[in-house]
Amino acid sequence: MGLVEILLLFAVMTALALVPSTSVALVVARSSTAGFLNGGAVAAGIVVGDLIFVCLAVLGMAALAEAMGSVFLMLRYLAGAYLIWFGISLIRSKPASKLEPPGQSVSTLSASFLSGLVLTLGDVKAILFYASLFPAFVDLATITASEVAIIVVLTVVAVGGVKLGYAYLATKIVSSAKAFRGRRSLKATAGGLKVL
């Protein structure tokens, strides 16, 4: 893997992470409702899911996905069910008296992490990228340990950096909207969009 391939892979991973998707929606929703740490935990789950796909790609993901097709399908449905549940929770939630995020418990952070992980493992876009487009950048037949380490760093920086950026922006928007009176309708709209 040369410098050109590394830069191209980084650019593609960053662009795909920037594209609005269910993972972006989950990061933004968790950040805006539960605080930056929860958004960061979701981002960490997404990165770990991507790293699992990197490992699977290196080990032959296409063959594994074909052999375990029903497991990937089940993860996709679990991720969809979580988004529906989260959307309904947003619709039904009562407005808080303050916009300050609640205290960050370990269980909330671990739930945020797991939601990001499950969502990524069921994400068709991620599966298609790592099964078909990823091998265009990396020769999986001759990959070395140092190249795997470079790919891990690229994944953490590109995907994690973008998702943390979304989490930061979401918390900033929420903190600047303290005087906004239409917050309940905004939460209902966001919840409705998640259900769709």
Disulfide bonds with the S-S distance in Angstrom:
none
